């Protein structure tokens, strides 16, 4: 099940659906941030939700920044997702690991917290970003993304996010499904879709049973004719940080700050929050910034 995103319509264009497998990119995020199983599940769901929303709402070079600040021990979860299929993100306390729920599932809600806020900034690249903020509903994130779409964007939606983490910490499967009613959908379509979604098992169960996104969409939208509009097989965890960007950032600090780095440490170390990449800037490079700022 390679990582990819499918965008589709159903019911003669009255329903929009986005489905994604994100197993590889979630494993990459977990590796980079050394997350516990609980943190991996929460971050993986947030990354997947970001990709689903960006695919459903953004065009071209547009990006979403998702800030989830619950009252649970994980602290801040920050995700940056683009319409080009790239996503990156981190959690403040990647070491947090909770006992399973009574049902035997990972306690994402307890780790995130059942109170707090979800803020999403939509940046189309045209200079007028928009931010919507809603209260967390459960901390399970699927419910919270659903609430955000219905409340902040006034789009009746259902978001299902699934992740299965093995005891070793390896993510066996991760992905999600987003279904939305379009503005022209009538009451009958809305009722039929609600009945269908109410019978739907979790995304993890769907992935194990059907194995492909096309089959998952057909099962999720049973009774509706599904039309695939777009398939993107390039989704990935990607961060644009680089040694050149780090040098530019240090240069922007000014001469006094750079001289202090040279005199105190003799070098500078910078770590990217989003991807946890470490950059070491040598004394020679710092001196060069003073000579050629």
Backbone torsions as a table, in degrees:
resi	resn	phi	psi	omega
1	UNK	NA	81.8	-179.3
2	UNK	-66.9	153.6	179.0
3	UNK	-64.9	131.8	174.0
4	UNK	-170.1	167.5	179.2
5	UNK	-127.0	137.4	175.3
6	UNK	-120.7	132.5	173.7
7	UNK	-109.9	132.2	-175.5
8	UNK	-143.5	165.5	169.5
9	UNK	-124.4	162.4	178.1
10	UNK	-150.1	166.6	178.7
11	UNK	60.0	45.1	179.7
12	UNK	56.5	42.0	175.7
13	UNK	83.2	5.2	-178.8
14	UNK	-88.4	-7.3	179.1
15	UNK	-131.0	136.1	172.8
16	UNK	-113.3	140.4	-179.5
17	UNK	-138.4	142.6	174.8
18	UNK	-131.3	130.0	178.5
19	UNK	-128.3	146.4	-176.7
20	UNK	-146.9	142.2	162.5
21	UNK	-103.1	133.3	-175.5
22	UNK	-134.4	23.8	-172.9
23	UNK	-59.4	-48.6	-176.2
24	UNK	-65.3	-44.0	-177.0
25	UNK	-69.9	-32.4	176.4
26	UNK	-69.5	-39.3	174.4
27	UNK	-60.5	-39.1	178.1
28	UNK	-65.0	-42.8	177.7
29	UNK	-63.1	-42.7	179.7
30	UNK	-63.9	-39.2	179.1
31	UNK	-65.4	-46.4	-176.7
32	UNK	-64.0	-38.4	-174.8
33	UNK	-100.3	1.7	179.3
34	UNK	49.8	49.5	-176.5
35	UNK	-77.7	147.7	171.2
36	UNK	-69.9	166.8	176.1
37	UNK	-54.4	-42.0	179.4
38	UNK	-65.2	-46.3	179.5
39	UNK	-66.2	-36.3	177.2
40	UNK	-60.7	-42.9	-179.4
41	UNK	-64.5	-44.3	-178.9
42	UNK	-67.5	-47.8	179.8
43	UNK	-65.0	-40.6	179.1
44	UNK	-61.2	-41.5	177.4
45	UNK	-65.4	-39.6	179.9
46	UNK	-66.1	-42.7	177.9
47	UNK	-62.5	-43.8	179.4
48	UNK	-64.7	-44.3	177.5
49	UNK	-60.1	-39.0	177.6
50	UNK	-61.9	-42.6	178.5
51	UNK	-65.3	-42.3	179.7
52	UNK	-61.8	-46.2	-179.0
53	UNK	-66.9	-39.9	-179.8
54	UNK	-66.3	-38.6	178.5
55	UNK	-66.0	-34.8	-176.6
56	UNK	-81.2	-28.0	-169.4
57	UNK	-120.5	-17.7	-173.3
58	UNK	-108.6	157.8	178.7
59	UNK	-127.8	149.3	171.3
60	UNK	57.5	-114.3	-176.1
61	UNK	-97.5	11.3	-179.0
62	UNK	-63.8	151.7	-179.6
63	UNK	-139.4	153.5	174.5
64	UNK	-114.5	138.7	170.4
65	UNK	-116.1	119.7	-175.1
66	UNK	-110.7	124.5	-179.7
67	UNK	-120.3	112.2	-179.8
68	UNK	-110.5	113.1	-177.8
69	UNK	-121.1	89.2	177.9
70	UNK	-92.9	173.3	-179.8
71	UNK	-90.9	4.5	179.1
72	UNK	-79.6	176.4	-173.7
73	UNK	-71.6	-15.1	179.3
74	UNK	-68.9	-25.5	-177.3
75	UNK	73.9	-145.2	-175.4
76	UNK	-72.7	135.5	166.3
77	UNK	-115.2	124.2	-178.2
78	UNK	-123.7	128.9	-177.3
79	UNK	-131.1	138.7	174.2
80	UNK	-123.3	117.0	-176.1
81	UNK	-127.6	140.0	-177.7
82	UNK	-115.8	157.4	176.8
83	UNK	-66.6	-13.5	178.2
84	UNK	-86.3	6.8	175.7
85	UNK	89.2	4.8	177.6
86	UNK	-94.8	147.8	179.4
87	UNK	-150.0	148.0	175.1
88	UNK	-147.9	161.7	179.7
89	UNK	175.7	171.2	179.6
90	UNK	-155.2	167.8	176.0
91	UNK	-125.5	142.6	-173.9
92	UNK	-61.9	-38.5	-175.9
93	UNK	-124.5	79.2	-175.0
94	UNK	-67.4	-13.5	-177.8
95	UNK	-83.9	-12.4	-175.9
96	UNK	-64.4	128.9	-179.9
97	UNK	-141.6	119.8	-177.2
98	UNK	-103.9	159.5	175.1
99	UNK	-66.7	151.7	178.5
100	UNK	-60.8	159.0	174.9
101	UNK	-70.3	167.4	176.4
102	UNK	-57.1	-23.3	178.4
103	UNK	-84.6	-3.4	178.3
104	UNK	87.7	10.0	-179.6
105	UNK	-98.9	163.9	177.6
106	UNK	-67.9	134.5	-174.4
107	UNK	-85.1	70.4	179.3
108	UNK	-65.4	-41.8	-179.4
109	UNK	-60.1	-42.1	178.7
110	UNK	-68.2	-34.8	-178.8
111	UNK	-73.6	-41.0	178.4
112	UNK	-75.0	-44.2	-176.2
113	UNK	107.8	139.6	-177.9
114	UNK	-86.1	-3.0	172.7
115	UNK	-129.6	155.0	-175.8
116	UNK	138.8	-159.8	-176.2
117	UNK	-136.0	153.6	169.2
118	UNK	-121.3	120.5	177.8
119	UNK	-118.0	133.8	-179.7
120	UNK	-127.8	123.4	176.9
121	UNK	-101.6	123.4	177.6
122	UNK	-98.9	116.0	179.9
123	UNK	-118.8	107.0	-178.8
124	UNK	-81.7	-5.8	-178.2
125	UNK	88.3	3.4	-178.1
126	UNK	-100.3	6.2	174.6
127	UNK	92.5	7.4	-179.3
128	UNK	-131.5	67.7	179.2
129	UNK	-65.0	149.9	-180.0
130	UNK	-124.1	135.0	178.5
131	UNK	-119.7	128.8	174.0
132	UNK	-115.8	141.9	-178.0
133	UNK	-130.8	134.1	176.6
134	UNK	-134.4	160.8	175.4
135	UNK	-77.5	141.6	174.6
136	UNK	-63.4	143.1	-179.2
137	UNK	-99.1	-37.5	-177.0
138	UNK	-145.2	-17.9	-173.8
139	UNK	79.8	-3.1	178.3
140	UNK	-77.7	-12.6	174.2
141	UNK	80.2	-43.7	175.1
142	UNK	-60.5	-48.6	176.5
143	UNK	-61.3	-35.5	-175.9
144	UNK	-73.0	-38.7	175.0
145	UNK	-65.9	-39.5	177.5
146	UNK	-60.0	-45.5	179.4
147	UNK	-63.8	-39.9	178.9
148	UNK	-60.9	-47.6	-177.6
149	UNK	-63.6	-39.3	-178.8
150	UNK	-73.2	-36.7	-173.7
151	UNK	-89.0	-50.5	-174.8
152	UNK	-83.4	-33.6	-177.6
153	UNK	-108.6	-3.0	179.1
154	UNK	53.4	42.4	178.0
155	UNK	-121.3	111.8	177.3
156	UNK	-59.5	121.8	-171.7
157	UNK	-144.5	165.0	170.3
158	UNK	-137.5	129.3	179.8
159	UNK	-122.3	124.8	176.7
160	UNK	-118.2	123.3	-179.8
161	UNK	-119.2	131.9	-177.9
162	UNK	-132.1	142.8	176.1
163	UNK	-153.9	135.9	175.7
164	UNK	-122.2	118.4	-178.3
165	UNK	-107.2	125.1	177.5
166	UNK	-72.3	158.9	179.1
167	UNK	-55.1	-28.1	178.7
168	UNK	-71.6	-13.7	-176.0
169	UNK	100.8	-11.6	178.4
170	UNK	-70.9	137.8	178.2
171	UNK	-87.7	116.0	-179.6
172	UNK	-74.7	-43.5	178.9
173	UNK	-152.3	141.5	175.0
174	UNK	-145.9	145.3	179.2
175	UNK	172.4	-171.2	-178.3
176	UNK	-170.5	170.7	-177.8
177	UNK	-140.3	133.3	175.8
178	UNK	-124.6	127.8	179.0
179	UNK	-125.9	131.7	-178.2
180	UNK	-131.3	143.7	170.0
181	UNK	-84.6	132.3	177.4
182	UNK	-80.9	160.0	-175.2
183	UNK	-57.9	-26.5	-177.0
184	UNK	-90.2	4.3	-178.3
185	UNK	-71.9	134.5	179.8
186	UNK	-88.2	178.3	-177.5
187	UNK	-64.0	-34.8	-178.7
188	UNK	-66.1	-45.2	177.8
189	UNK	-61.6	-43.9	-179.8
190	UNK	-60.2	-43.6	-179.6
191	UNK	-65.7	-45.2	179.9
192	UNK	-62.2	-41.9	-179.5
193	UNK	-66.1	-40.6	179.5
194	UNK	-61.3	-43.0	179.0
195	UNK	-63.0	-39.8	-180.0
196	UNK	-65.5	-46.8	-177.6
197	UNK	-68.8	-31.1	178.8
198	UNK	-65.0	-26.3	180.0
199	UNK	-91.1	-1.6	-171.9
200	UNK	-76.8	131.5	174.0
201	UNK	-73.8	178.0	-179.8
202	UNK	-65.2	160.7	-179.5
203	UNK	-63.2	-36.3	178.5
204	UNK	-60.9	-42.4	177.2
205	UNK	-64.6	-41.5	178.4
206	UNK	-60.9	-43.5	-178.2
207	UNK	-63.6	-40.6	-179.7
208	UNK	-70.5	-29.5	-176.9
209	UNK	-85.1	-38.3	-170.2
210	UNK	-109.7	-24.0	169.4
211	UNK	71.7	-24.6	178.4
212	UNK	-123.6	153.0	178.9
213	UNK	-66.5	-34.6	178.7
214	UNK	-61.5	-43.2	-179.8
215	UNK	-70.1	-36.0	176.9
216	UNK	-63.0	-44.1	178.3
217	UNK	-62.5	-42.1	179.2
218	UNK	-61.9	-39.1	179.1
219	UNK	-71.9	-41.0	-178.6
220	UNK	-67.9	-31.0	-177.4
221	UNK	-113.7	39.1	-179.9
222	UNK	-57.0	132.5	-178.3
223	UNK	95.7	-9.6	177.0
224	UNK	-114.6	144.4	174.4
225	UNK	-77.5	121.6	-176.3
226	UNK	-100.0	132.3	176.7
227	UNK	-119.4	120.1	178.9
228	UNK	-78.7	123.8	-179.6
229	UNK	-97.4	-37.2	-173.4
230	UNK	-154.4	138.7	175.2
231	UNK	-125.0	125.5	-179.8
232	UNK	-120.1	110.4	179.8
233	UNK	-98.6	16.4	-176.6
234	UNK	-109.0	12.0	-179.6
235	UNK	-62.9	140.7	-174.0
236	UNK	-167.0	158.7	169.8
237	UNK	-80.0	120.5	-177.6
238	UNK	-148.6	135.7	178.0
239	UNK	-124.2	133.6	-177.8
240	UNK	-82.1	7.1	179.2
241	UNK	-64.3	154.1	-177.5
242	UNK	-162.5	163.4	175.9
243	UNK	-56.9	-36.0	-179.6
244	UNK	-66.3	-40.8	178.3
245	UNK	-66.3	-37.3	178.1
246	UNK	-62.9	-44.6	179.3
247	UNK	-63.1	-39.3	178.4
248	UNK	-65.2	-38.7	179.6
249	UNK	-65.4	-41.8	178.7
250	UNK	-66.9	-39.9	179.0
251	UNK	-60.2	-33.0	-178.0
252	UNK	-71.9	-13.5	-179.8
253	UNK	-71.9	-23.8	178.1
254	UNK	102.7	162.9	-174.1
255	UNK	-61.1	-45.3	-175.9
256	UNK	-60.8	-43.2	-179.7
257	UNK	-65.1	-41.7	-179.3
258	UNK	-65.7	-42.2	177.9
259	UNK	-61.9	-36.4	177.9
260	UNK	-64.1	-40.8	177.1
261	UNK	-60.1	-43.2	-178.7
262	UNK	-64.7	-44.5	-174.5
263	UNK	-75.4	-35.5	-175.1
264	UNK	-86.2	-52.2	-174.7
265	UNK	-107.2	-24.4	-176.4
266	UNK	76.7	3.5	178.7
267	UNK	-168.1	179.6	176.5
268	UNK	-138.9	141.3	175.4
269	UNK	-120.6	129.3	-178.2
270	UNK	-125.1	133.2	177.5
271	UNK	-121.7	128.2	179.7
272	UNK	-77.0	124.1	179.2
273	UNK	-62.0	-39.2	-172.3
274	UNK	-68.9	-40.3	-174.9
275	UNK	-120.3	-4.9	177.6
276	UNK	67.4	18.1	175.9
277	UNK	-72.6	139.1	-177.9
278	UNK	-106.8	132.1	179.1
279	UNK	-121.3	128.9	176.7
280	UNK	-107.2	121.9	178.9
281	UNK	-104.5	119.1	-174.8
282	UNK	-77.0	166.3	176.2
283	UNK	-57.3	-42.4	-179.3
284	UNK	-61.2	-40.2	179.0
285	UNK	-67.2	-38.6	178.3
286	UNK	-64.8	-42.8	177.7
287	UNK	-62.2	-39.4	179.1
288	UNK	-63.2	-33.9	177.4
289	UNK	-65.0	-33.0	177.3
290	UNK	-71.3	-37.0	-179.0
291	UNK	-75.1	-43.3	-179.0
292	UNK	-126.5	77.1	-176.3
293	UNK	-66.9	NA	NA
